[in-house]
Amino acid sequence: MHDRYSIKAPVSTHWREATCEEVDCRKHTTGWQTHCNVESELGRMQVEYLRSGKSGRRFTERMDVEGIVVFSFSPGQQCFTTYTKKIEDKGHLLLRESNGQRQILEPDRWMWDFNESMEKNRR
């Protein structure tokens, strides 16, 4: 059986949620609008959520000519998009899987083992 080598940066350990400001989100800089159609269940739920104040965001509200509720959000606040950002000081996980066992290796050891494995497979 051959060893399997991989390089990973799992979301759970190597990434974190990022703010709009950190990722230069356009909505954060300029503000944005959310249009909610109260004819749909989703639209009604969105309107209810925003009007309840649970979002923690500042907005104005108006009804357009087609009966759509338009929420206008001012710049400088987190939008509703979820962003992630790589944790800078986290290196990748260098893995070797052999006989059902997974092992995390140091970079030099991983490279050495990987090269040795490639040489064996060439023969």
C-alpha positions in Angstrom: 0.0 0.0 0.0 1.3 3.5 -0.9 1.6 6.3 1.6 -0.6 9.3 0.8 0.7 12.9 1.3 -1.3 16.0 1.6 -1.1 19.7 2.6 -4.1 21.1 4.4 -5.3 24.3 5.9 -8.6 23.3 7.5 -11.3 26.0 7.9 -11.9 25.0 11.5 -8.3 25.7 12.6 -6.7 27.9 9.9 -9.4 30.3 9.0 -11.6 32.7 11.1 -14.5 34.9 10.4 -13.5 38.3 9.1 -15.1 41.7 9.3 -16.2 43.8 6.3 -13.5 46.3 7.2 -10.8 43.6 7.1 -11.7 42.4 3.6 -12.5 45.9 2.1 -16.1 45.1 1.6 -17.8 47.5 -0.8 -21.0 47.5 1.1 -19.1 48.5 4.3 -17.6 51.5 2.4 -20.7 52.7 0.5 -23.7 51.2 2.2 -26.2 48.9 0.6 -29.9 48.1 0.1 -31.8 45.0 0.8 -35.1 44.5 -1.1 -37.7 42.2 0.6 -40.8 40.9 -1.2 -43.4 40.6 1.5 -45.4 38.4 -0.9 -43.0 35.5 -0.1 -42.4 33.8 3.2 -38.6 34.6 3.0 -39.4 38.3 2.4 -41.7 38.4 5.4 -39.1 36.7 7.6 -36.4 39.2 6.5 -38.7 42.2 7.2 -39.6 40.8 10.6 -36.0 40.2 11.5 -34.8 43.6 10.4 -37.7 45.5 12.1 -37.2 43.6 15.3 -33.8 45.2 15.7 -32.0 41.9 16.1 -29.6 42.6 13.3 -28.0 45.4 15.2 -27.7 47.4 12.0 -28.8 51.0 11.2 -31.2 51.4 8.3 -34.0 53.4 6.8 -37.0 51.7 5.4 -39.4 52.6 2.5 -41.9 50.8 0.3 -41.3 51.0 -3.5 -44.0 51.2 -6.1 -44.2 47.5 -6.6 -44.8 46.8 -2.9 -41.3 45.7 -2.1 -39.9 46.9 1.2 -36.4 48.5 0.7 -34.0 48.7 3.6 -31.1 51.1 3.1 -28.1 50.5 5.3 -25.6 53.3 5.9 -21.8 52.8 5.4 -19.5 51.7 8.1 -21.3 48.7 9.4 -21.0 44.9 8.9 -23.1 43.7 6.0 -24.9 40.3 6.0 -22.2 38.5 3.9 -20.0 36.0 5.9 -16.3 36.5 5.1 -13.4 34.3 6.2 -9.7 35.2 6.5 -6.7 32.9 6.8 -5.0 33.1 10.2 -1.6 34.5 9.2 0.6 32.7 11.7 -0.8 29.3 11.1 1.2 27.1 8.8 -0.3 24.3 6.7 -0.7 20.9 8.1 1.7 18.5 6.3 0.1 15.0 6.5 1.2 11.5 5.7 -1.4 8.7 5.7 -0.1 5.2 5.9 -2.0 2.0 6.8 -4.9 4.0 8.0 -2.8 6.1 10.3 -2.6 9.9 9.8 0.5 11.7 10.9 1.4 15.4 11.0 5.0 15.9 10.0 7.5 18.8 10.2 8.2 20.4 6.8 11.7 18.8 6.4 10.5 15.4 7.4 7.4 15.6 5.1 9.6 16.6 2.1 12.1 13.8 2.8 9.3 11.2 3.2 7.5 12.4 0.1 10.6 12.3 -2.0 11.5 8.8 -0.8 7.9 7.7 -1.6 8.2 9.1 -5.1 11.5 7.3 -5.7 10.0 4.0 -4.6 7.0 4.5 -6.9 9.3 5.2 -9.9 10.9 1.8 -9.7 
